[in-house]
Amino acid sequence: MNLINNQNYTDEQLSSISSIFNNFGDYMVLYGSDGEILHINSNLLITLDYSKDEISNKNINDLLCSWSEENTLNTFEYLNYTDRQIFRGAFRRKNGNKVPIKAKNTCIFYKGVKAILSISHDISVDLDIERTEREKFRILRENLGGVILAIANAVEVRDSYTAGHQQRVSNLARKIANQMDLSQQTIEGIRIAASIHDIGKIAIPSDILNKSHSLLEVEFELIKHHTNIGFQILSTIDFPWPVAAIILQHHECINGSGYPLGLEGTMMLLESKVVGVADVVEAMSTHRPYRPALGIEYAIEEINKFSGIRFDSDVVDACTELYRNGDIDFDHYSITKQNKGKRFF
């Protein structure tokens, strides 16, 4: 129910509104541009342990932690352009203890003068839940770290030429995601998925993985199946990120020319687009059984050549910016003009 509007409120009307918020267990305080407390509901008085007489001598600056006259003026200014302000803060009880709150401020007229009506509720329980969830996430990350490392090592033991490949892809993918200013949660999912993106190769015969000349078509089709195998292995693990889906899609292209599903850009996860570009850049920059390293310069040229065609242009731009800033630090070999058959599996 919308109780607040531009009408001129009286003491009687505010008391009626106040009683409603009392029933819901919420806090309500009305204050003027000078911070003077004009009205306060009984819930907030009880919580702060003040009497009505004591509160009459208080200013909103006395009740809100880290609040000043400037904050009050800024709130009035902000509400000149919008009808609501939401913020997190804390009330200060008489004994000095803090009560964390989430508040909604709106501007009303009280006895003909503008005032801020602030409705809030205690978020102590919410903060406890957040702290608990952060601790669970920390423990999960620590436990996953060992599992991820073991999986990555299991793959690379069978494929000596790509030893360190997954870690290098993971490092680059993380940097690209940071450059794109993605959320920390998304960046962590990208880092984890990239560090085991080739787990499906554990089911591919090592003599095919390490073959030093062109693959037969049937062999290449077998290698391409490593994305499906990786998905099958990891889809049963309850990661807090879409790791299995990222791994399934990391060889897809935004124009639908990739594998295994031929997805187009709008159907792909952004995380997969990031891992895919990092994988191609690392693969071209380092030595492979079937060719010498092509070099980072060549790799950057290649992804830019296909930017917006095979690769997401935002991801390519972020990777290119890293290169220009000297933030891609692969140990790569000299560039060769020969044997540039490109196989990025």
N, C-alpha and C positions, 0 to 999 in steps of 0.2 A: 504494500500500500504506500502510495506517495503522500506523506504527511506534510512535506515541505513545499512551499511555493512563495510567491512574491507578496503575499498579503502581509499586512501589518499585525504582528502577533501581540497578544495581550498576555498578562501574567496567568490568567485563567486558562487560556489556550495552551500555553507552554506547560502548565501543570498537568493538563490532560495528556499531552504528548509524552511528558516525562513519566507518567504512570504506566503508559504502554511499554516504554523501554525498560522500566523497572520490572515489569512482568516477564520480559524476555531475558532479563539478567544483563542488559547492556548498560553502558555508561553514557551520560548525556551532560554536556556542559555548554553554556552559551557565554561568549565573551565579546567585549567591544574592541575597537581599534587600539585602545590604550592598554588592552589586556585585562581590563576589569572583569571579574566574574559577575555575570548578570543573572545566571540561573544554573543550578546544578541538581541532578537528581539524587535520590536517596541511595541508590546502589553505589554511586561513585563516592558519596560522603562516607558510607560504611566501609568501603574498600580502602579509602585513604585514611580512615580513622579520624576524620574531622567532624566537628559539630557545625551547625549552620552559622553560629556566631563566629567561630574560628575562621570559617571559609570566607566570611564577609570581608576580612582584611587581607585576603590573598589575591594574587594576580595569576593569570594563566602561566606566567613564567615560573611561578613558585610550584605549580603542579606538574608541569611537563619537564622532563629531564632534557638538558641541552637545548632549551627553548629560550629565545630572547625576544626583545621588542622587534628586532629586524625580522624574525620568523613570522611574527604576527602580522606585520605590515606586508610581508611578501605573500602571506596567505590571502589577505584582502585583495592585493593586486592580482594574484593568480585567479581568484574567483570573479574578477571583473570580466574574464574572457571565457569562463566555463562554469558549469553549474555544480561541479563536484571536485573535490580533491581527496585523494586517498593516500595515506601515509602510514608508516610504522614508526612507533616511538615508545615512550614509557612514561607512566605517571610516577610521581615520587610520593610515597606514603609519609605520614607524619614522622615515623621512626627512621626515615631515610631509605627504606627498602624500595626497590623498583617493581612496577607492575607493567610488563610489556603489553602493548596494545596495538591493534590495527584500527585506524580511525577513518571516518568519512566526514569531511567538512563541507558545509554548504553555507551560502550567505543568505540571511533573511533580514527582514525589517522588524525591529523590536522597539515599540513605542516611537516609531518614526525614524529610527536611526539604524544604520546597517550594523549587523553583528554576525559573528561566526557561530553556527550551531554545529557542534562536533559530537558525533555518535560513534562510540567505540566499544570494543570488547576485549577481554583478557585473552591473550594468545600464548600464555605460559605453556599450556598443554601442546599447542602446535609447535612451539619451539623445542619442547622436549622430544616430540616425534621427529622433528628435523634433525636434531642432534643424534638421536638413535639411528635414523636412516643413514646419516653421514658415517657413523661408526660402522654400521653394517657394510656400507659400500667400501670403507677402508679395509675391513677384514676380507671382504670378497676379492678386492683387488690384490691383496697380498697372497691369498690362496690361489687365485687365478694365475698370478705371475709364474709360479712354479710349474703349473700345468701347461701354460702356454709355452714356456721355455722347453719343456720336455717334448711337446708336440713338434715344435720347430726343429729341435735337434734330431728327432726321429726322421723327419723328412730329409734333412740336409746330410745325414750320415749316408743315405742311399744315393745322394746326388752331389758328388764332391765339387762339381763345377758351379753349383749354385750355393755353396756354403756361404752363409752371410747374406745371401740375396734377400731373404724375407726380412731380416733386420734392417737392411739398407732401405728396402721399400717402405717398411714401417716408419723409419725415421723421416724419409722424404714426405710420405703421406701426412704425417703429423705436422710437418712444417708447412705444407700446402694448406692444410685445414686451419692452422693458426693464421696464415697469411690471409685467408678468406674470412677470418674473424668468426668462425663457427663457434658454437657453444662448447664449453669444456667437456660436457657429457658426450657430444658428438665426436669431438676430437679423440677422446679416450676410446670410443668404439672403433673409430678408424684405425687408431694405433694398434689395438688388439687384433682386429680382423686382418690387417696388413701383415702382422708378424707371423700369421699362420695361413696366409692366403693360398699357399700351395700344398696344404696338407693332403689334398686329394692325390698328389703324386706318389704318395706312399703305396698306392695300389698299381702304379705303372712300373713295368720292368725297367730296371736300372740301365740295361744295355740300350734301351730306346732313349731314355733320358740323356744318356751320355754319348749318343751316336755322333760321330764326328763328320758326317756328311748328310746329304739330303735325306729326309724321311720319306718312306713310302706313304701314299695317301692313307692307307689303313692304319699306319703307325701314328700319323698326325691326328687322325680321328680318335685314336685311343688316348693320346695325350690330352686332347681337348675335353675328354670326359673327366679330367681331374677336378673340374669345377663342380660337377654333379656329385662326385665321390666326396669332395670336401663338404658339400652341403649335407649329404646324408650322414656323415660322421658327426657334424657339429649341430645339426638340427635338434638333437635330443638333449643338448646342454642348454640350461635355462640362463643364458647370458642376459645382462641388463641392456644389451645392444643387439641389433639385428646382424650378428656376426655371420651366421650361416648364409643369410640372404646376400650380404656384401660379398662373401666369397663366391657364391653362385654367380653373381653378376659381374665380377671384376674384369671379365673379358668381353663384356657387351660393349657395343658402340652406339652412340646416340642416333645414328642413321639406320640402325637395325641390322648392320652387317656383322655384328659380333656373334658370340656363342656363349652359352648353349641354346638360349631361347630366342635370339634375334630381337631382343627388346629394343625399343626406341627410347629416346631421352626422357620423355615424360613418364615412362614406366620404370625407369631405373632409380635406384636410391642415389642420392648425392654422394653418400659415403663410397659407393661402388665406383662412381666416376672419379673420385679422388684417388682411390687405390689403383684403379686402372691406369691412370696417367703416370702415377709414381712407378708402377710396375714396368711400363713401357720405357720410361726414361732410364731406370736402373738397368733393364735388360740390354738396351742399346749401348749404354755407357761402359759396360763391363764385358769381360771375356766369356765366350760361350764355346761349347765343344765344336760347333760347326762354323765358327768365325771368330776372328779377333775382336777386341773392343772397337766400337765405332766412335766412342767419345761423347762426352756430355754436350759439346757444341752441336754435334750432328743430331743428338736426341732432341734438343730444344728446337732445332729447326724442323724436325719431323713432326713434333706435336703441334707446332704453330701452323705447319702446312695443312694439317687436318683439323685445326681448331674450328669448332662449329660444324664439323662434318662427322668425324669419328669421335672426337673428344669434346667434352664440355668446355666452352670458351672461357668461362670464369675460372675453371680449374687450371686451364692452360695459362691464362694470364697470371694467376698466382704463382704457378711453377716457374714461369719465365721471369717474374720479378725476383724470385729467390735466386735464380741463376745470375741475374744482373747484379744482385747485391752480394754475390759470392757466398751464398748460404747453402749451396749444394756441394757437399764435400766427398763425393765418391773417390775411392782409389781406382782410377781408371788408367787404361793403357793408351798407347799411341794410336792415332786414327789411321786406318788403312782404307784405301780406295777400292781394295779388292774384296771379293766375297761378301758383298753387302746384301745377300739374301736375308730378308728380315723374318725371323721366326720368334714370336713373342708368346710362348706358351707357359 
